[in-house]
Amino acid sequence: MGQGTANTGISVVLALVAATVLLFALGMALRKRGMLRSRGASLGWAILTLLPLFGSGFFLWSKHQVEKTTGETQKGVNELPPRQQGNTP
């Protein structure tokens, strides 16, 4: 993975969210024209619209799993220490 992967990961997720918004807007336009009048067509378009969101979640999850497996992220090393009890705000 190496350096610069955080920006790459965020850009992929943002691109997939933008694709979802674009597909939603396109679906609204198609619905207005009457092309998504049937239940099957509407359901198919709704599933197609949500696929990029699930793809972005899978991308982040798989990236995290690879980092854990390769040792880039280690429990207790890369994480913030737990807050201690007491007067600390």
Contacts in CASP RR format, 6 or more apart in sequence:
PFRMAT RR
TARGET T0000
AUTHOR 0000-0000-0000
METHOD contacts of the structure
MODEL  1
MGQGTANTGISVVLALVAATVLLFALGMALRKRGMLRSRGASLGWAILTL
LPLFGSGFFLWSKHQVEKTTGETQKGVNELPPRQQGNTP
1 63 0 8 1.000
1 66 0 8 1.000
1 67 0 8 1.000
1 70 0 8 1.000
1 72 0 8 1.000
2 72 0 8 1.000
5 63 0 8 1.000
9 59 0 8 1.000
9 60 0 8 1.000
9 63 0 8 1.000
12 56 0 8 1.000
12 59 0 8 1.000
13 56 0 8 1.000
13 57 0 8 1.000
13 59 0 8 1.000
13 60 0 8 1.000
16 52 0 8 1.000
16 53 0 8 1.000
16 55 0 8 1.000
16 56 0 8 1.000
16 59 0 8 1.000
17 52 0 8 1.000
17 53 0 8 1.000
17 56 0 8 1.000
19 52 0 8 1.000
20 49 0 8 1.000
20 50 0 8 1.000
20 52 0 8 1.000
20 53 0 8 1.000
23 45 0 8 1.000
23 48 0 8 1.000
23 49 0 8 1.000
23 52 0 8 1.000
24 49 0 8 1.000
27 36 0 8 1.000
27 45 0 8 1.000
27 49 0 8 1.000
30 36 0 8 1.000
30 45 0 8 1.000
31 37 0 8 1.000
31 42 0 8 1.000
35 41 0 8 1.000
36 42 0 8 1.000
36 45 0 8 1.000
64 73 0 8 1.000
67 73 0 8 1.000
68 74 0 8 1.000
72 78 0 8 1.000
END
